[in-house]
Amino acid sequence: MGTCSCLGDANREIPNTLPEVIFQEHSTLAILYKNHESSMIPELKDVFCNLLSHRLSFITKIIIFDQELGDVGIEILAKVFPELKFLTRLHLKNNGIGCKGAMKLADTLGTVNTLEYLNITENILTDEGVDYICCCLPFLDKLKEVSLAQNEISYVGAEHIKDAISNLDALESLDISGNFINRRGIVKITSVLRGMINFKSFDFKGNDMNKTDCESVKNLLPHVICLFN
C-alpha cells in the first residue's frame, strides 16, 4: 500500500471536494485537475485541493511511497512545483521514476527554493536521470538532506552528484546507498563533503566497494557519521 502526506499540520482541516467556483475557473491547473481527477492518486488530489483552494501554506511536504506515478503523475508534479511556496520536504520512493520522468521533474524542481529534504529513492534514475536531478540542486540552496539511494547510479552519476553538492552549504546528510558506485566515485564525493562545515551523515553502503575501501573513505571524514558495508 502507498504512503502519502502533503500536509504541514495534521490538525488542519482538508477540504474533501473543491469549491464549485474552482471548477468554473479556466486556469491551466484547474483544467489539469478536471482532466485527470478520476485517475489521480490521493496524494496529488490533496495537493490540488489545497493549491486550488488557495491554501498554499498547507503544502509543506509531499510524500509518495510505493505508488507508480506514470507519465501523467510526473507531469502533474512538474506543473505544480512552481506554485509550492512553502514546500520543505519531497519524498518519492519506489514510484517508477526513470530517466524520462527525472527530465520532466527537473524542468521545474529548481523553482522550489524552500526545499530542505529531497529524497528520490528506489527508483530507476540511472546516471542520465540523476544528471537531470543534479542540475536542479544548485538552485535548492536550503537543502539539508539529499537521498538518491537505490537508483542504479554508477561512477558517472557520482560525478554529477559531486558537482551538484559542492554548492549546498546547508547540506547535513547525503544517502547514495544501494547503487553501483566504485571507490573512485565515492572518494570524489567525499572530497567535496570534507569541506562542508555543516555536514554530519554520509550513507554509502551497498555500493561497489570492499571493506578496505569503505574504511579508507571513513578515515577521510573523521567527524562524520559514515554508514557502509
N, C-alpha and C positions, 0 to 999 in steps of 0.2 A: 504494500500500500504506500501511496505517496505521503510525504510530509509537507505541510505548507504553512506559511506565515507571511503576512505582509503588513503587520500592524506594529506600531511603536508602543502602544499601551493596550493591554488585553482588556482593560476595563471600559474602553471606549466602545460606543455602540456603532455597529456597522450596518449600513442600510442593506436590506436584503434585495431590494429592487431599485432601479434607477428612477428618479422622478420623471414624470411624463414630459416635463419641459426638455429634458435631456434628449429624449427620443425625437423631439422636434428640431433639434439642432442639426446643422449640416457640416459640422467640423469634421476634419479627417479622422480624428479619434472616435467621434460618435458614430460615424459611418463604419469604421473598422469594427467597433463593438457590435453594431447591429448585424453586420455581415457574418461575424464569427462567434456570436454569443452562444449558439447552440452547441458548438464543439469546443468551446474554450474551457480549459481546466480551471478548477476552483480558485487556484492561486492568482491567475490572471484576471478572473472575474472580480476578485476582491480589489485588485489594483485599479481596475477600470471603474468600479463602483465609487471608490474614494476619489479617483482622479477626476471623473466627470461630474462628481458632486462637489467639486472644489474643496476636497478635504485632503489637500496635499500633505499636510503635516502628519496625517495618519500613516503615510507610506514611508516608514523609516527602515524597513527591511523586507527583502523578498527571499524566501527560502523555498526551493522546489527540489524535493528528493524523489528519485526513483519513478519519474514520470517522463515519458517521451514527449519532448516539446514539438518535434516536427518542424517543417518549414514555416508553417503558419504561426506556431507559438514563438519561434525565434524572431520572426518578422514583427510580431506584436510587441515583444520585449524591446526590440530595437526602436520601434516607433515611440514607446512611452518613456524611454530613458531620458530624453531631453526635458521632460516635464517633471522629473523627480528631483525636487529641490531640497529634500530632507533625507534622502536615502543614504544610510550609513553601512548597511550590510546587504551583500548579494551572495547567496549560496546556491549554486546549481550543481547537483550531484546526480550522476547516472541518468542524464537526460538525452543521450544520443547526440550530443553536440559534436559534430565533426569539423573539418576544415571549412566547409561551406557555411556552416552555422556560425563559426567563430568570425568569419569575414563579415557576416551580416551584423552580428552583435558589435563588432569593432567599429562599425560605421558611426555609432552614437554613444558607445560606452564611455568614451573620453569626456563626454559632457557632464557626467555625474561626479562633479568635483568635490562632493561631500562624502564620497565613499571612503570608509575606513577598513572594511573587511571584504575581501574579494576571494571567493572560493569557487573554482570551477574544477570539480574533481570527478574521477571515474567516468570521464567522457572519452572521446577519441579525437582530441585536438590534433595530435601528431605535431611534428616540427613546424609545418606550414601554418596550422591553426594557432599554435602558441605564438608564432610570429605576429599574427594579426592582433591577438590579445595584448601582447607586449608593446605594440605600437601605441596602445592607449595609456599604458601605465604612467608615463611621464606627466600626463595631464591630471592624474589622480594623486596629487602630492600629499593628501591626508592619509593615504593607506598605511595601516599599522600591521595588517596581516594579509598575506597572499598565499593561497594554496592552489597548486596545479598538479596535485597528486594523481597518479594513475591515468595518464593521458598519452602514453606511447611516445614520450619525448626522448630524443637521443642527444648526443653531443651537439648537434646543430641547433636544436631547440634551447639547449643550455646557454649557448652564445647569445640568443635573443633575450633570455631571462637576465643574464649578466648585464647586458647593455641597458635593459629597462630599469632594473632596480637601482642602478647607480644614481638615479635622480630622486629616489624615495627616502628622504632624510628621516621621515617619521616611522619607517618600517621597523617592526619589532619581531616579526615571525615570518618564516618562509618554509613552506612544505612542498617539496618536489619528490616525495617518496613514491615508490612503485612505478618508476619509469625505467628507461634503458640508458641512463646517462653514465658514462665511464668516469674514471678518476680524473682525467684531464678536464672534463666539463665541470665536475663538482669543484675542483680546485679553482677554476676560473671564477665561478660564482663566489667561492669563499674569499677570493682576493678582494672582491668588492665589499663583502659583508664585514671584513676585518676593520674597515674604516668607518663603519656606521655606529655612532655612539649610542643610539637607542636600541640597537638590535639585541635580542635576547634568546631566540629559539630557532634552530635550524634542523629540519627533519629531512634526511636524505636516505633513509633506509630503503632497501629493496631495489637499489639500482645496480648497475653493472660494476660492482666493486667488491674486493675481498676484504677481509677483516683488517689486514695491514693498511690497505688504502684508507679505510674508514678512520682508523686510529690516527693516521697522518693528517687527515683533514681536521679531526677534532683538536689536534695539537695546534693547529693554526688559529683556532678560535677558543682560547683558554677560558674566556669569560662568558661563553655562550653555551646554553643547553643544546647539545647535539644528540639527535636520535638517529641511530644507524644499526646495521645488521649486528 
